[in-house]
Amino acid sequence: MSDQLATLRAKRQQALKGGGAKRIESQHARGKLTARERLSILLDEASFQELGALATHHNTDFGMADHRYPGDGIITGFGKIQGRRVAVFAQDFTVLGGSFSEVQSNKISRIQDLAIEAGIPLIGLNDSGGARVQEGVRSLAAYGEVFVRNVKASGVIPQISLILGPCAGGAVYSPALTDVTIMVDQTSNMFLTGPDIIKTVTGEIVTAEELGGAFVHNATSGVAQVMADNEQHALSLTKALLAFLPQNNTEDPPALDPYDPADRMDEALNAVIPDDDNAPYDMLHVMGRIFDRDSIFQLHRDWASNALVGFARLDGQSVGFIANNPQVMAG
């Protein structure tokens, strides 16, 4: 029994180290945090309960028998954000490039099922090069298990995706099915296939940033809703966004104690619309005077900016807003 406990402790220590010191150094050199570092920033202190920490793949083909890591490149479990229960998964790029395997699918699918059953938000920290090609069709079929649960959870629990690395192929289908996608400028990528294959097939030379960078998806495609300056900013924005959302579709969003008088008057609103019908005005400025002070959380800031959408608060209560923006294309 003591030998078995020693073995389990050794595997647990290995799981905490991810892909090893060299790969962690390489991750940091790219300006990226490790999966566990991200979770420690996102979640309340000492609130994380991990599931499946010692799971490993069963593939013995293509030399994969020599590349088994406890956890198999993904961390899943439960935690709390500002005291609220959440389910989370974080792909570990230091382990086989975060490549998606059948075991990864089993772990993500399990945490998705538990999140739906418990009625709590699900947050995914994505940092994966895509399917683990050594597993062939099993890896591709495993993606389908995740996708069907994304659809099942839609409208039932909040689903938030963070893109924190060069995610390609199947690794970006699931985030696109979730409610809000947050990307990091100059670090995140989302594309179905990378620049090398684009060049081989079409002859076109394009960079990863041009093909699927954070600005492209926030300003051109609209696939992402929020762009962060760095990973810490992305995690902070996730917490801020969650504060506007309910735990599930049967509960109300959390309310704050009112800090902005509901009956206050603002004379500036009487003169905000110009006398000239053709003159634009700043609708965001107007909303800032109507909603609770400093409470606006804007989505799609850089995409279709003739409309403004997002969340704010009125008398401490969470509300959504849709507004025309006269400054762009006359709203």
BELWORA-V360397 format. One record per residue. N is the residue number from 1. RES is the residue in one small letter. PHI is phi in degrees with one decimal (NA if undefined). OMEGA is omega as a letter, one per 40 degrees, with the letter a starting at -180 (none if undefined). D_FIRST is the distance of its C-alpha to the first C-alpha in Angstrom with 1 decimal. Layout:
N;RES;PHI;OMEGA;D_FIRST  N;RES;PHI;OMEGA;D_FIRST
//
This chain:
1;m;NA;a;0.0  2;s;-64.7;i;3.8  3;d;-65.8;i;5.4  4;q;-65.5;i;5.1  5;l;-63.4;i;6.3  6;a;-64.1;i;8.6  7;t;-64.8;i;9.9  8;l;-63.3;i;10.6  9;r;-64.2;i;12.3  10;a;-64.8;i;14.2  11;k;-65.3;i;15.4  12;r;-63.6;i;16.5  13;q;-63.9;i;18.4  14;q;-65.5;i;20.0  15;a;-61.5;a;21.0  16;l;-68.3;a;22.8  17;k;-91.8;i;24.7  18;g;59.9;a;26.1  19;g;-86.2;i;27.9  20;g;107.6;a;27.9  21;a;-60.3;a;30.3  22;k;-64.1;a;33.3  23;r;-70.5;i;33.2  24;i;-65.6;i;33.0  25;e;-61.5;i;36.0  26;s;-64.7;i;37.8  27;q;-62.7;i;37.2  28;h;-65.6;a;38.6  29;a;-64.1;i;41.5  30;r;-84.1;a;42.5  31;g;80.5;a;42.8  32;k;-113.3;i;39.7  33;l;-91.0;i;36.7  34;t;-80.7;a;33.1  35;a;-59.1;a;31.6  36;r;-71.4;i;29.6  37;e;-64.0;i;32.7  38;r;-62.4;a;34.7  39;l;-64.6;a;32.4  40;s;-66.9;i;32.4  41;i;-79.9;a;36.2  42;l;-71.0;a;36.5  43;l;-96.4;i;34.2  44;d;-58.5;a;34.5  45;e;-58.1;i;32.4  46;a;60.5;a;28.8  47;s;-102.2;a;29.5  48;f;-83.0;i;27.5  49;q;-118.8;a;24.6  50;e;-84.8;i;23.3  51;l;-119.6;i;22.4  52;g;64.9;a;20.9  53;a;-66.0;a;20.0  54;l;-106.5;a;17.7  55;a;-65.7;i;20.1  56;t;-135.4;a;21.6  57;h;-73.0;a;24.6  58;h;-111.3;a;24.6  59;n;-78.2;i;27.8  60;t;-110.2;a;28.0  61;d;-85.0;i;31.8  62;f;55.0;i;33.9  63;g;73.6;a;31.2  64;m;-72.8;i;29.1  65;a;-60.7;a;25.9  66;d;-92.2;a;26.0  67;h;-126.8;i;26.5  68;r;-106.9;i;23.4  69;y;-125.7;i;22.8  70;p;-55.9;a;20.2  71;g;97.9;i;22.6  72;d;54.5;i;25.1  73;g;83.4;i;27.9  74;i;-150.1;i;28.1  75;i;-114.1;i;26.9  76;t;-129.6;i;27.3  77;g;164.4;a;27.0  78;f;-118.3;i;29.0  79;g;-159.1;i;30.8  80;k;-131.1;i;34.1  81;i;-124.4;a;37.4  82;q;52.3;i;39.8  83;g;83.8;a;37.8  84;r;-100.3;a;38.0  85;r;-69.8;i;35.0  86;v;-140.4;i;34.8  87;a;-104.5;a;32.7  88;v;-139.8;i;32.4  89;f;-139.4;a;31.4  90;a;-137.3;i;31.9  91;q;-76.1;a;32.2  92;d;-105.8;a;31.0  93;f;-66.9;a;33.7  94;t;-74.8;i;31.8  95;v;-107.6;i;29.5  96;l;51.8;i;31.7  97;g;63.9;a;34.7  98;g;66.7;a;33.1  99;s;-58.6;a;34.1  100;f;-84.5;a;33.6  101;s;-122.1;i;31.3  102;e;-62.0;i;30.3  103;v;-67.5;i;27.0  104;q;-57.1;i;29.0  105;s;-59.8;i;31.2  106;n;-59.7;a;28.4  107;k;-70.5;i;27.2  108;i;-66.5;a;30.8  109;s;-61.0;i;31.9  110;r;-64.2;a;29.0  111;i;-70.9;i;30.0  112;q;-64.0;i;33.7  113;d;-59.7;a;33.1  114;l;-67.7;i;31.4  115;a;-64.6;i;34.2  116;i;-64.3;a;36.9  117;e;-63.9;a;35.3  118;a;-81.9;a;34.9  119;g;68.7;a;38.3  120;i;-130.0;a;37.4  121;p;-60.9;i;38.7  122;l;-119.0;a;36.9  123;i;-120.4;i;37.1  124;g;-112.6;i;36.4  125;l;-103.1;a;36.4  126;n;-97.7;i;37.5  127;d;-154.2;a;37.3  128;s;-143.5;i;37.1  129;g;-80.3;i;39.2  130;g;113.7;a;39.0  131;a;-64.2;i;37.5  132;r;-80.7;a;35.1  133;v;-62.6;a;37.6  134;q;-65.3;i;35.1  135;e;-95.5;i;34.0  136;g;57.6;a;37.6  137;v;-67.3;i;38.6  138;r;-63.8;i;35.1  139;s;-67.9;a;35.2  140;l;-66.3;i;38.7  141;a;-64.0;a;38.0  142;a;-64.7;i;35.0  143;y;-58.6;a;37.6  144;g;-59.4;i;39.4  145;e;-64.1;i;36.5  146;v;-72.8;a;36.7  147;f;-61.1;a;40.5  148;v;-64.3;i;40.9  149;r;-76.7;i;38.8  150;n;-58.4;a;40.9  151;v;-68.9;i;43.9  152;k;-62.1;a;42.3  153;a;-82.0;a;41.5  154;s;-61.1;a;45.0  155;g;80.7;a;47.0  156;v;-107.2;i;44.1  157;i;-130.7;i;42.0  158;p;-65.7;i;42.9  159;q;-125.0;a;41.5  160;i;-120.1;i;41.9  161;s;-117.0;i;41.3  162;l;-110.4;i;41.3  163;i;-99.3;a;42.1  164;l;-123.0;i;40.8  165;g;-173.0;a;41.3  166;p;-82.0;a;42.9  167;c;-83.8;a;42.0  168;a;-135.7;i;43.6  169;g;61.6;a;43.9  170;g;-58.9;a;41.6  171;a;-65.9;a;40.1  172;v;-110.7;i;43.3  173;y;-66.1;a;44.0  174;s;-61.9;i;41.5  175;p;-56.6;a;42.8  176;a;-67.9;i;46.3  177;l;-90.0;a;45.4  178;t;-88.4;a;44.2  179;d;-74.9;a;46.5  180;v;-136.5;i;46.8  181;t;-116.4;a;46.0  182;i;-113.2;i;45.9  183;m;-120.4;a;46.4  184;v;-106.7;a;46.6  185;d;-60.6;i;49.9  186;q;69.7;a;49.8  187;t;-120.7;a;46.0  188;s;-88.4;i;45.5  189;n;-140.1;i;46.6  190;m;-132.9;i;46.8  191;f;-153.7;a;48.3  192;l;-73.5;i;47.9  193;t;-147.8;a;48.4  194;g;-81.1;a;48.8  195;p;-57.1;a;51.9  196;d;-64.7;a;51.4  197;i;-71.1;i;51.6  198;i;-57.9;a;54.5  199;k;-65.9;a;56.4  200;t;-65.3;a;55.7  201;v;-82.9;a;56.8  202;t;-108.4;a;59.6  203;g;82.2;a;60.5  204;e;-82.2;i;60.2  205;i;-99.0;a;58.7  206;v;-143.9;i;56.8  207;t;-84.9;i;54.2  208;a;-61.1;a;50.9  209;e;-68.1;i;52.4  210;e;-69.2;a;55.5  211;l;-77.5;a;53.7  212;g;-156.4;i;51.1  213;g;-75.4;a;51.0  214;a;-60.9;a;50.6  215;f;-69.3;i;54.4  216;v;-58.4;a;55.2  217;h;-80.1;i;53.0  218;n;-89.2;a;54.1  219;a;-113.0;a;57.8  220;t;-111.3;a;58.6  221;s;-87.3;a;56.2  222;g;76.6;i;55.1  223;v;-66.5;i;51.6  224;a;-101.1;a;50.2  225;q;-107.0;a;51.4  226;v;-138.9;i;50.4  227;m;-119.4;a;50.5  228;a;-107.2;a;48.7  229;d;-75.2;a;49.6  230;n;-156.0;a;46.1  231;e;-65.3;i;42.5  232;q;-61.0;i;42.5  233;h;-64.5;i;45.7  234;a;-61.2;i;44.2  235;l;-68.2;i;41.3  236;s;-65.8;i;43.8  237;l;-64.2;i;46.1  238;t;-61.7;i;43.2  239;k;-63.6;a;42.7  240;a;-63.9;i;46.5  241;l;-63.6;a;46.8  242;l;-59.8;a;44.1  243;a;-65.0;i;46.1  244;f;-91.5;a;48.8  245;l;-105.7;i;46.7  246;p;-76.1;i;45.5  247;q;-67.4;a;42.0  248;n;-161.2;a;43.2  249;n;-78.1;i;46.5  250;t;-106.9;a;46.7  251;e;-116.1;i;46.5  252;d;-85.6;i;49.0  253;p;-66.7;i;48.3  254;p;-65.8;i;47.6  255;a;-106.9;i;50.9  256;l;-99.6;i;51.7  257;d;-62.0;a;54.0  258;p;-54.4;i;57.5  259;y;-123.7;a;58.5  260;d;-129.6;a;61.6  261;p;-50.8;a;64.5  262;a;-68.0;a;64.9  263;d;-103.7;a;68.7  264;r;-68.1;i;69.3  265;m;-103.8;i;72.2  266;d;-135.1;a;72.3  267;e;-63.9;a;75.9  268;a;-62.5;i;74.8  269;l;-67.2;i;73.9  270;n;-69.4;a;77.6  271;a;-120.0;a;78.6  272;v;-73.9;a;75.6  273;i;-86.8;a;77.3  274;p;-65.7;i;80.0  275;d;-66.2;i;83.6  276;d;-78.2;a;83.6  277;d;-62.1;a;82.0  278;n;-90.6;a;81.0  279;a;-88.3;i;79.3  280;p;-80.6;i;75.5  281;y;-144.6;a;73.4  282;d;-89.9;a;69.7  283;m;-66.7;i;67.9  284;l;-63.7;i;64.8  285;h;-64.5;i;66.9  286;v;-63.5;a;68.2  287;m;-64.2;i;64.7  288;g;-62.3;i;63.7  289;r;-88.3;a;66.5  290;i;-90.2;a;65.7  291;f;-76.3;i;61.9  292;d;-54.4;a;60.1  293;r;-54.8;i;60.4  294;d;56.7;a;58.0  295;s;-107.8;a;56.1  296;i;-78.0;i;56.7  297;f;-119.0;a;53.8  298;q;-90.3;i;55.5  299;l;-107.5;i;54.1  300;h;50.4;a;55.8  301;r;-60.3;a;57.6  302;d;-106.7;a;58.9  303;w;-118.3;a;59.3  304;a;47.0;a;62.4  305;s;-74.3;i;63.4  306;n;-76.0;i;66.4  307;a;-128.7;i;64.0  308;l;-116.6;i;61.7  309;v;-136.6;i;58.5  310;g;155.8;a;55.6  311;f;-124.9;i;54.6  312;a;-156.2;i;56.1  313;r;-130.9;i;56.5  314;l;-126.1;a;59.4  315;d;53.2;i;59.4  316;g;87.0;a;55.7  317;q;-90.3;i;55.0  318;s;-75.7;i;53.5  319;v;-137.1;i;56.0  320;g;-99.9;i;56.4  321;f;-134.7;i;59.6  322;i;-131.8;a;61.7  323;a;-143.0;i;64.8  324;n;-71.9;i;67.5  325;n;-116.2;a;67.9  326;p;-60.4;a;71.7  327;q;-76.6;a;71.1  328;v;-124.6;i;69.8  329;m;53.3;a;72.0  330;a;55.4;i;73.6  331;g;74.1;none;70.5
//
